[in-house]
Amino acid sequence: MATQYGSQYGQGYAPYSGGGFHDGEGTGLHGGGTGRPRHRLPAALRAPVEARSWRELAYVLLSLPIGILLFTYAVTMVSLGAGLLVTFLGIPVLAGALAGCRGLGVLERVRARGLLGLDVAEPEPLRMKGHGPLAWTGAVLKSGGSWRALLYAVLQFPWAVFSFVVAVVLWTTGWTLLTYPLWFWVFPMWAGQGGMQLYGDEHHRIYLDNPFEITVTALVGLLITLATPWIVRSLTTVDRVLVHGLLGPSRLSARVVELESDRGVVVDTAAADLRRIERDLHDGAQARLVALAMDLGLAKEKLTEDPRAAARMVDEAHGEVKTALQELRDLARGIHPAVLTDRGLDAALSAVASRCTVPVKVTADLTARPAAAIEGIAYFTVSELLQNISKHSGARSASVDVWRAEDRLMLQVVDDGVGGASTSSGSGLAGLAERLDAVDGILVVDSPAGGPTRVTAELPWRR
């Protein structure tokens, strides 16, 4: 039975085990197990010697020479192109300058990925209308990614100068003061006349040359050393924003791509629904009505010859009419039941739960009704999940919970069946996940082998 249930839902999906979603470093966001090693030292004490801190420092140090290169290239090439705009040469020169900025942006994304752990997607590709140099030049000049890369080359330089100065001053000052007792002991004369000179002229001199002053100096250095990694981290946060905002895809472009993908899913889903309705009508009610018409024709012929046989055939035809009407009601109910429109999601889910082959407890905590389209998708989702439970789970009981969490509609269907459910490609749950994703929804399946199965769906409250 477990194989049958798994084949319906599909295989190959790593089930959600209840430990919470995980980020890239293996940390349970909801308090579950974690793959990150636990350290005895607090983060504030580990920061100066952590590899992350040194990678971020390396990023800041490299930003200055790279910023000089980017700024010089951008200003020189754009100025050259703008100056040549009075001739035809200015346009291709400007396009080449923008293309160069895009290429340098690729290197900056690689550097951010290697040193900051920031994975930024490529900007939107060039949309060329035709072929040849003129089409490429027009595509580069019209691309928002090209101009954002140019803006990055200009803005990154002043910020690189500022962050470089801050980072170098803090790191050198902190480590110099922290290690002052060591090099005071090793090089006492180089440290000054018996100590480090803070101020001195022929009339007045101050030296750090007694144990108290040396200890205070080291403690100040320790504080600066402990604080510097966090200051550098805050500096690189601005770099992250610049790289992500100017060298990655624009939000508008990403949203357009997402909407285009969602539109394709919606169209495919609508086409699949139409095919299902046509198939159900053709193989169900339509076939019964054709058979009914033939039976009534035969009954009409036998009406005068054999009234009893004709009456029996009419009685059988009456039963076929009832069956066809029931199939039509079920088909209409599967599209959009009247009870959902009239009484809302609670009553509609209770109705569909009553037709499940296992006992289902429905709990709905909704003080208002979501958007009609979201309500329909929620009903379809629960209906499909309960249908799978009836056919494949081997469960003895199930439950449906519906509630609102801020601006999201939450659905959770739980059964005590054999488990093995999956959203792998080709399964029924994969199609359901795509349908929810088309409206910015999420489907999470937790179904270990042996059960129980817990399917959680999240939908926007308004669309």
N, C-alpha and C positions, 0 to 999 in steps of 0.2 A: 504493500500500500504506500510505503514511503516513496518508492520509485515512481509510482503513478502521480503522487502529489507533486514531487519535484519536477517531473516532466511537464506538468501543466504550467507551473510557474517558471520553469527554466533552471538551468544549472550554471555554475561558474560565478555566482555573485557572492562576494564576501559578506556574510550576514552581519547585520548590526547587532552586536552582542550585549547591548545595554550599558556598556561602559562609557558611552558618550562618543561624540564625533572626535576625530583626532586631527591635529594640525600637522604641519610638515615635520615636526620634531618629535612626534609621538606622544604628545601630552594630551590626556583626556580633558576635554573642555568642560565636561559635566561631572568631574570628580571621580572618573573611573580609573582603571589601571593606566600606568604611564610607562613609556619606554625611556624616559629621560633619567639618567642616574641621579640619585639624591646626594647632595654634598653636605658635609657637616658645617663648612664655613658659610656664613651669610654671603649673599650676592655682593654686598657693598665691599667686603674684604677680598673677594675673589676677582673683582672687576679689573684691577690693574694688571693681573697676570693672565687673564683669560685670553684665549686666541681671538675671540670676537673683538675685544678691545684693540688688539694690535692690528687686526685686519681693518677696522674702522680708521685707526690712525694712519695706516698705509694708504687708505683711500683718500683721506684728507691731504696727506703729503703729496700724493700724485696729482691731486686736483689742480694744484697751482701750475705746474708745467703744462699739463694738458689744457687747463683753462687758457693759458697764454696762447697755446697753439690754436685752440678753437676760436678765441676772440680775434686773433690776428688774421686767421684765414677768413672768418666771416666778414669782418670789417673791410679787409682788403678786396675780397672778391665781389662783395655786394657794392662797394664804392666803385670798383672798376666797371661792373655791369651797369650801375646807375649812370655813370659818366658816359658810357657808350650807348645809352638809349637813344641818343640823337641819331645814331646810325643803326643799321639792322643788327650789328654785332652785339649790341647790349643785351638783347633778349636771350640768345643762346648762352652768353657768358653768365647772366643772372641765373638761368636754368642750371648751368653747370655748378654754380656756387651753391644753389639749393640742394642739388644732388650730392655734392660733396658733404654738406651738412648732414644729410640723411645717412651717408656712409659713416661719418664720424659718430653719429648717433648710435649706429650698430655697435661700434667699439665701446661706447659709454655704457650701453646696456650689458655688454659682456663684463665690463669692469664692475658694474654694480652687482651683477649676479655673482661674480667670484668673490668680491670683498664684502659686500653688504648683504648677500643672500637675498637680493631683490630680483625676482623673476618678472620681467615686464614683457608683455607680448609686443610683437612688431606692430608698427602703425599700419593704418589702412593702406593697401597697395595702390599703385598708380592706376587710374582709370583712363586707359588710352582709347581714344576713338579713332581707330585706324592704325596704320603702321607707318614707320619712317621717323626721321628726326623731328619733323614738325609736330607730329602727334605726341612724341615723347616730350618735347619741350613744353607743349601745352599742358600735358598731364602733370609735369613737375611743377609748373607755375600755378596750377589750379589746386594742387594737393595741399590740404591743411597740414598734413604731417611734415611737408617740406618746410613750411614757414614756422611751424613749432620747433623743428630742429634748429633753424636759424635763431629763433628767440632763445633757445637753450644755450647756444654758443655765446650769445651776448650776455645773458644773465648769469651764466655759471662762473664767468671770470671774476667779477667783483666779490661774489660770495666765496669763491675759492681763496681769494686773497685774505678775506676776513677770517675764514675758518682756519686757514693755514697759520696765520699769525697767532690766533687764540690757542690752537692746539700745541704749536711748538713752544710758545711761552709757558703754558701751563705744564706741559710734560717736562721740559728742561728745568723749570723752577722747582717743581715738586720733587723730582728725583735728585736734583742737586742738593736741596735742603734735607731730604730724607737720608741721603748717604753722606751728609757733611761730617758726622763723627768718624766715618771710615777714612775719608781722604784727609781729614784734619790730623788723624793719627799717623797716616802713611806719609803725607807731605806737609808737615807742620810749617815749614818755611814758605812753601808755595801758597799755603792758605793765608798767609799774611804774617805779620810780626807776632806770632804766637796765636793767631786766630784770623777768621774772616773779617775783613774790614768793611763795615757798613758805611762809615763816613770818616773822612780824614783830611786834614790839612795841617799846616805847620803849627796851628794853635790848638786843634782839638781832634782827637781820634777815638773811634769806638770800635772795639774788636770783640768777636764772639770767641772767648778763650777760656771760659770757666765751665764746669760741668752743668750748671743750671742753664746757662745760655745755649750750650750745645744741645742739651736735652730739649729745650723749648724749640730750637731751630729744627731738630729732627721731627718733633711732633707737628709743627706747622707744615713741614714737608710731607709728612704722612697724610695730613688732612687734604692737602692739595693733590697729592698722588691718588688718594681714594676718590676725590671728587672729579678729577680730570676725565676718566673714562665716561662718566655720565654726561659731562659737558660735551665731550666729543661726540657721544651718541646723539645728543640733542642737535648738534651741528649736522650730523649725517642725516638726521630726520628731514632737514630742509633739502638735502641732496636727493633723498628718496622721493620727496614730493616733486622736485624738478624733473627727475628722470621719469617718474611714473606719469606726471601730467603732461610733459612736453615731448618725450621720446616714445611714449606708448600710444595706443589707439585712443582717439578722442571718445568721450562718453557718448556723444551723439552718434558717431560712427559705429561704436560697439552696440548701441541700442538699436540702430538700424539693422545691423547684421542679425541681432537677436530677434527682432520683430520679423525679419524676412524668414528666418528659420522657423519661428513660431507660426507664421502664416502658412508655410509649407506643411507643418504638422497638422494645423487645423484643417487645411484643404484635404490632406490625406485621410484624416480622421472622418471628416464629413463624407468623403467618397466611400470609405469603408462602411460607415453607418448606412449609407444609401444602398450599398451592395448587400449588406446584411438584411435590411428591410425588404429589398426586392427578393432575396433568396427565401426569406421566411414567408413572404406572400406567395411566391411561386410554388414552393414545396409544401406549404401548409394550407392556408385558407383557400388559395386559388385552386389547388388540386382537389380539396374537399368540395368546393362549389361546382367544379366541373363534374365530379362524380355524382353530386347531388342532382345536377341538371339531367344527367343521363338516367339516373334512377327515376326521376319524376317523369321523364319521357316514356320509359318502359311502363311505369305505373299507369300513365294515361292510356297507353295502348291496351293494357290488360283490364282497364276499368269496366268495360262492357263484357268481356269474355270471362274474367275471373275476378270478381269484386274483392274476394278475400285476399287473394295474392296482391292485388293492387293496394288494398288497405295496409297490408303488412309492409309493402315497399314504401308507402307514404310514411308509415311510422318510423321505418329505418331512416328515411330521408329527414324526418324531423329531428332525430338524434344527431345526424350529421350537421344539420343547421346549428344546433346548440354547440356542438364541438367547434365548428368554424367561427361562431360568434365569440366563444371563449378564447380561441387563438387570436382573433382580431383584438379583443380586449387586452390580452397579454402583450401583443405587439405595440398597441397604443400606449400601454402603461410603461413599457420599456423605453419609449421615445420621450415622453414627458407626461407623467400621470396627472390627472385632474386634481387629485388630492394634494399634490405638491403646490399647484397654483392656488388652490382654495385655502388650504390649512397650513401650509408650510412644511419645513423639513422634518420636524418631529413626527407629525402624523404620517408623512410619506415613508419615512424610514421604518416606523412601526408597522406599516402595511406590508412593506417588502420583507421585513423580518418575520412576519407571520407566515409567509409562504416558504421560508427556509425549512429544510428537512431536519434541522437540529434546533433545539430551543435557543432563542436569541433574546438577550436582555438589552433593551435600548434605553440609553440615558442621554437626554438632550438638555443642555443648560444654555439656552439662547433667549435673551430678553428682546431681541429684535431679529428681523430677517435680513440675510445678506442680499447681495445683488442677485437678480433672477438667474443670470447666466451661471454665477458661482453656485447657486442653489441647485441648478440642474446638474452641474458637474459633480457636486458632492453626492447627490442622489445616485447618479450613475456609478460613481466610484464604490459606494457602499453596496449597491446592487450587484456589481460585478464581484466584489470580494465575498459577499454572502453566497453567490452562485458557485464560486470556486470552493467555498467551504462545504456546500451541499454535495458537490460532485467528487471532490478529491481529498478532503482533509481527514476523513474518518473521525471527526470530532464528535464529542457528546454534548457540548454546549459552546456557546459563543456569546460575545457581548459587543455592543456598538456604543461608543461614547462620542458625543458631539459637544463642543464648547467653543467659546470665543476667547481668544487671547490677544488683547489690544485690537489691532486691525487685521487679524488673521483668523480664519475659520479652521479649527482643528478637528480631525476625525481620527478615531482609533478603533480598529476592529481586531478582536482577540479571539482565538479559538484554542482548544486543548487537543488539537489533532496531532498528526505524525510529524509535522514540520517539513523542512526541506524547500520552503518557498524561496523564490529568487526573482530578481529583476533582470536576469541575463537576457541577451538579445534573442528575440524570437518567442519569448514567453508572453503570456497574457498580462503579467504585471509590467513587463517592459512597455507594452502599448499603453497601459494605464498611466505609467510614469511620464511618458511622452505627452499624453493628453493633459496631465496636470502641469507639466513644465511649460506648455503653450500659454498658460495663464499665470506664469510665475509661481506655480505651486511646486510642492516637494512631496515625494513618496519615499518613505523609509521602511524597510522590511527587516524584521528581526525574527528569524525562523530557523533555529538550530535543529539538527536532526533529532527526531524524537519529540519535538515540540516543546513548549507551545509556540504558536505563531502570533506575532504582534505586528500589524501593519498600521503605520501612522501616516496620515496625509495632512498636508498644510496648504491652505488656499488663501488668497487675498480676500478680505471681507468685501471690498468693492473692486470693480474692474473697469 
